[in-house]
Amino acid sequence: VSHGDIVDVPPAPYCYVQGEVRSPSRVPVERGLTLLRALTMVGGVTEWADLKEVRILYGDGREPGEAVFNLKKIREGQAPDPALEGGEVIIVNRRFL
């Protein structure tokens, strides 16, 4: 880098976590960020969270879509923990009794 050079730094990617979590917010996406880690970064889920149907909405330059994950199976190692790339919206719904 020399004097007068212009360095373009893209904005940091984020994913967004909402619903039955302790502190809904945006989470900066760094290498190795997964669904379970993102939920941990917002303080975890509440006692009312539906762990069997955690939704991820995809967008931001990717094919729009949605996927549903069973957090209980991910925690037990029975299902893969999906990687996050930025732009995802994670929704943890309230379970019904």
N, C-alpha and C positions, 0 to 999 in steps of 0.2 A: 504494500500500500504506500503510495506516494502522496506528497502534498497536492491537494486539488482533486484527488480521486474521490469518487462518490461511492459509498458502500451502501448497498440496499439490503436491509435486514427485514425479512418478512415478519409479520406479527406472530407472536406465540400462539399456537393452536390451543383451543380449550374444548372441553366437553362440559355439559351442563347436567346437573343432578337435581331432581325435584321429587316431591311426593313424601312418602313416609321415611324420611331420613332426618337425622338430628339437626343438620345445618345445610339446607338446600343452597347450592351455590354453583359457580363455575369452577372447574378444576383444570389447572394447566396440564397439558398433555406432554409428557416426557417419555423417552424411550422406555419401554417395558410396562407402561400403564395398562392395567387390565380393569375389567368391571369390578372385581372384588377390591382392588386397590383404590379405585375411584370412590367407592362407597365408604371405605375406611377413611379416606381423606376428608369426607364430609361428616365424620363422627359416627358412621354406622347407621343401621336402620333402626326404626322404632319398634316397640313391641307389637304394634299394629300392622307392620309391614307384611305384605303377601310375598313370601319368599319363593313361592312356586312360579310366579309370573312377573319377573322383572323385565321391562321392555326397554329396548334400545331403538331409537329412531335414528336412521342414517340420513345424511344429506351432505351439504357443503362440498360440492364437487364430485360426489359419488352418486351412483344410482340411488334415488330415494327409496327407502324401504324401512322395514321394521323386523326385529327379531325378538323372540321371547326366550328368556333363560330362567332355569330353576336354580336359584341361589343356594338352596339346601344341597343340591347335588354338586354344585361347584365347590362349596365349602368342604364336602366330604370326599372330594377328589374323584367323583363319579362322572363328572362332566368337565369339559375344558373351560377355562376362564378366558373369555374373549378379549383380545387386544383392542385398545382404543387408539384411533388415529387423529381425532380432533373433529369437532363439529357434531358429535353425537349428542343426543338428548336421552338421558337415562331417567326412566320413570318407574318409581316404586309405588305401586298402588296399595291402598288399604285393604286388608283382608276382611271378608265378611264372616260373621259367626254362623 
